[in-house]
Amino acid sequence: MSGDVYTLPLDHDFDAVVGRWVLMHVPDPVGLVRHLATFLKVGGIVAFHENDFTYPPTTFPVTDLSTKIQRWTIPPPGTPGPEMRMGTKLFRTYVEAGLPEPELVLEAPVGGGAAWPGYEYVVETFRSLLPALQRITGLDPAAVDIDTLAARWRGEVVNLQGIQMLPLMFGAWARKPGTTT
């Protein structure tokens, strides 16, 4: 089933509403969470997982290439597009939507070595965003050389015996309040 979540004919007895990387793309996250909670049974769970690019993908130690990748992939503040810090706004979003204060968790995948898949993960995500970044920020794809980017990044980090950290991801969950009758 597909359509506008505000107009979909749904039952009102769901056990959970779950979303990953959804709220960062909607103009009114509070309104959406409030709306979706109306479809839950009392005690049902509202759970969202959202990125926060306050700490974007990086390497330790920081390399010239990791700095460039951050500059290329993180649009400057005020650029149209997703809310780049939605993860840190989850607590407030839940409370403003009328839900109890949510439980929160923070995670960031981290790894290193030649076999770590994080380099490709970031670069393939970047590849999918490259046309939009070119249009929005004027990024020149030739400067990126996307086809060799993961190998170059891996080479730098492995040479330094460093590690790569992927974006911070916040998870939040709360139960719909009320009483059963």
Secondary structure, 3 states (H helix, E strand, C coil): CCCCCCCCCCCCCEEEEEEECCHHHCCCHHHHHHHHHCCEEEEEEEEEEEEECCCCCEEECCCHHHHHHHHHHCCCCCCCCCCCCHHHHHHHHHHHCCCCCCEEEEECCEEECCCCCHHHHHHHHHHHHHHHHHHHHCCCHHHHCHHHHHHHHHHHHHHCCCEEECCEEEEEEEECCCCCC
